[in-house]
Amino acid sequence: MKSINAIGESIMRVRKKNRLTQAQFGELIGKSQSAVYSYENGSVIPSFDTLVLISQLFGVPVGQLMGLEWTALSGKTLRELYDMYICEAEEDE
């Protein structure tokens, strides 16, 4: 599995590709600038629903946001992989 911060790095790439500040990106996804900062530095993992919203708004597959090499996965499989990320993050604390 990719590093836990793969999600944060992916979010940062999407944000920068779209030339948005953290505050602007946060406004689009209904989160604060500090939440976006926390996602990007890996201190907070966004909810699966937030990843789906980012995916829809920016046309990026959820799997890609999670740092996966492949993207042809069902929503259920992606959710299971997300839950694995959360478990790994909790174990690292």
N, C-alpha and C positions, 0 to 999 in steps of 0.2 A: 504494500500500500504506500502511496505517496506520503510525504511529510504532512503533518497536520496543517502547516502554514501554506500548503499548496492552494487552499481555498482563498486565503488572504492575498497571495501573490496573483492569483487569477482575477480577483476582484479589482486589484490595483491596475492590472493590465487593461481590463475592460474600461475602467474609469479614465485612465490616461489616454487610451486609444480614442475615446470620445471627447477628449480635451475638457474634462470636468474637474472642478475642485472637489475635495471631499465633501464640502458643504453642499455643492450643487448636486452631486451624486446622491447624497443622503436625502436631499429634498425629493428627488425623483423616486426613491424607493421608500420614502416615508420614515427615514431614520435620521438621527442627528449626525453632525460632522464627527463627533467623538465616537459614535458607534461605527462609522465607516473606518475611522482611524484604528479602532480596536480590531475590526475584521482584518484590515490590511496587515497589521503587525502580528496577527495570530493570537492575540490575547483573548479574543472572543470568536467563537465559531457562529456564523449566522444561522438562523433557523433554516430548515429545509424550504419552508414557504418563502423566505427571503431569497434563497437561491433561485427558486422557480420564478419569482418576480423579476429578478435581475436577468434571468434567461429570456423571459418574455419581452422585457423592455429593450434589451440590447441584442437579441437574436443570437445568443450564445448558448449552446447546449449545456444543460445542468452538469452532465458528466465532465465537460471541459472545465467548468468552474471548479469542479472537485479535483482537477488535475489528472483526470483519466485520459489515457491515450485513445480510447475508443468512445464512441458516443451513441452507438446503436443499442441502447439499453432501455428496458421498460421503466416506467415511473416507479414501479414497485422495487425493482432491482436497485435503482438509484437511491431510493429511500433506505433500503437495507445497507447500502454502502455508506450513506450518510450516517446512519446509526452506528456503524463500525467506527467512523471518524470520531464521533462523540465519545464512544467507549474508550478509544485510544487516548483521547485528550484527557479524559478523567483519570486514566491510569497514570499518565505522565505527571499529574499534579501532585 
